[in-house]
């Protein structure tokens, strides 16, 4: 019996670890596929490194800072930006401190956009970054830390529990209903309360305007919630659909990665 219990504990640990790893990979892939994924690169000037990161989104009401890290002592540069309705480019010289070039673009209202790029100068050469193209930056509102933490905590933990519920198929489904119900407990406040509040701050609706419903509830989240409710109702009504939570968890991850 002790051996059997030990084996069961090992199986449970493996399934939990697998759940976290699967969700981690899903989040990683989702970030890479996201059109707002920042542009990062490192290149060399006379054998010395120059690294940059160009964001495509900026949260908060502070200026957006562009930072270039370099090992080139005599490197200089200039930051260029232009709003969507502007005809002329504005520019600013980079400040240099401790091998770091830095410049800032003034803050804008939520959902407003600017295009920007930089020029670096080294002796008689000029470098246009990133790779002779312009980056579009979208501004969003400042999201309170508590709301931001809850948003990601409930979402990611809900995904982990959904995957763990699905993987319970390989453990004879003993705790499928329990894990599935806990998943609903996490998904419900996230979709109904926390995410709408998160989006309200993101789009700057607080104390400014009444947001449309379509801006407060993501279709991907509604789809995930409906799929999970249907799955739970089905397995509580009948024991004939044991693989269903596994298939639903896979579908939920696909929706998260491709559509959220």
N, C-alpha and C positions, 0 to 999 in steps of 0.2 A: 504493500500500500504506500509506504514512504517513497519507494522508487517511482510508483505511478504518479504521486503528487509532485515529485521533483520534475518528472518529465512534463507534466501539465504546466508547471510554472515556467519551465524553459520554453515550451511552445508559446505560452502567452507573451513572454518577454520578446521572443522572436517576432511574433505578429505585431506587437506594439512598435518595435524598432522598424519593422518593415513599413508600418503605417506612416511613421514620421519621415522615413527616407523617401517614400513614394510622394508624399505631399511636398517635401522639400524640393524634389526634382521637378514636380509640377509647377511650383512657384518659380523656380529658376528658369524653366523653359518659357513660362508665361512672360517673365520679365524680358527675356531675350527677344521674344517675338513681338513684344509691345513696340508700337511705332514711336513711343515716347522714350524708348531706351536711350540713354545718353551716348554721345559719340566720344570714344576715348582712344588714344593712341600714343605711341612714343616713337620718335624718329631721332636721327643723329645729325649733328652739325660738327664736322671735323672730329668725329669720334666721340663726341660728348652728347649726353641724352637731353632731349626736350620732351616733356610729357604734358598732355593736355586732356581736359574733360569738358565737353560742351553739353550742358543740360538742355533738354527740350521742354521741361516744365519747371516752374518756380512757384513755391508756396509761400505765402506771407506778404506783408506790406513793406518789407525791406527791399533795398536795391539788390539786383542780382549781381553777384561777384563772379568774374571770370579769372581763374588762376592758372598760370603756366609755371610749371616747375622745370628748372633748367640747370645744367652744369656748365653752361657757356657763360663765362664771366661778362663779356661785352655784348650780350644780346639785349636788344631793345624792341619795342613793339607798340602797336596802336590798335585800339578796339573800335570797330565800326558797327553801328546799329541804325535801324530804320523801322518805324511803325508801319502797319499795313496801309495806312492812308497817307503816309508821308512821301514826299517826292524826293527829298534830299537825305543823304546819309549824314548822321552825326558821328563824331569821332572823339576819342580821348586817348592821351598817351598813357601807356602802362607805367605804373609805379614799380620800382624794383627794391626788394629787401631780402637779404639772405638767400639769394639765388632763386627768388620767386618774383614773377611778374604778375601784377594784379590790376584789374580795372573793373569798374562797375557800370551797370546800366540802370537808370532810374526806374523805380517801381511803377507799375501800371495797375489798372483796375482788373478784378478777376475776369478771366476769359479773353482779355485783350492780348494781342500777339505782336511780337517784333521779329525781324530778321537780323542776324548779326554774324560777323566773322572777324578775324583778326589778321593783322599783318605783322610779321616779325622781321627785324632787320639785323643782319650780321655782316659788318664790313660793307662790301658792295653787293651783297645778295639780299633778296627779299623773298619771304616765305608766306604764302596765303594758307590760312588754316580755317576750318578743317578741309584739307585736300582740295583746295580751289572751289569750295562750295559754301553756301550760306546755310545757317541753322535757324529754324523757326522755333522761337521760345514762347510758350503760352503761360500766362500768369494765372494763378489761382489764389483764393483767399487763405488766410491763416486759420489753421485748424487747431483747436485747443488740444494740448497733449493728452488729456484724459480721453477725449473722444477718439483721437488718433490711435491710442493704445487699445481701446475697446474694440474699435473697428477691425483691426488686424488680429487681435487675440480671439475674438469670437469667430471670425471667418476661418482662420487657419486651424484653430482647435476643432471647429465644426467639421472641416475637411478631414482632419486626422481621425476623428471619431467615425465619420462616414466610411472612410477607407477601412478602419478597424472593424466596423460592422460588416463590411463586405468580406474581409479576410476571415471572419468568424466561420465562414463556410468551410474552411479547412480545419476547423476545430469542432466539427459536428453541430455547429450552429447553436451551441448551448446558451450563449449570451447575446444572440443577435437582436432580440427584442429590447433587451436592456440598453445595449449600446445605441441601437437605432433611436430609442426614445430620448436618450441623452443628447444625441445629435440634433433632434428637433428642438430641444430646449435651448441649444446654442444658436441654431439657425433662426428661430422665430424672433428673438429680440434684435438680432443683427439686421434682419431684413425689414422689420416693421419699425424699429426705433433708431438704432445706432447708425446704420448706413444712410437713412434719409437725413439725419442730423449732420453727419459727416459731409454729405453732398451739399447741404444748405450752407455750411461754412465754405466749402470748396468753391462754389459758384458765387459766393458773396451775396446770398439772399438775406442774410441776417440784417434786420432793421432797414432793408432797402426795397424789397419787392416780394410779392407772393409768388412762389415758384410753381411752375406747372408740374403736375403729377409725374409726367414722363421724366422729369429731371431728378426726382426723388427716389424712384424705384427702378433699379436696373432690370431689364428683361432677363438677363442671365441669372440674376439672383432669384427672381420669381420662378424661372424655369427649374432651377435647382431645388427650390422649396417644394414646388408642386410634385416633382419627381420623387422626392423623399417622402412626402406625405402619402402619395399613392403607394409607394413601396411598403411603408409601415402598415397602412390599412390592409394591404394584401397579405402580408405575413402574419398579421394578428388574426385575420379571418380564416386563413387556411395554412396548413403546414406543407402544402404541395409545391411551394415556390421557393425552396431553400436557396437556389442560386440567384434569386432576384436581387437581394441587397448587394451582392458582388457586382452584378451587371449595372445596377444603378450607381454604385460608387464609381465605377469606370466611366459611365456617362457623365456624371457630375464633374469629374476631373477634366474630361474633354471639354465640357462647356466652360469651365473655369479658365482653362489654358487658351482656348481659341476665341471666346466671346466676351470674357469679362474685362 
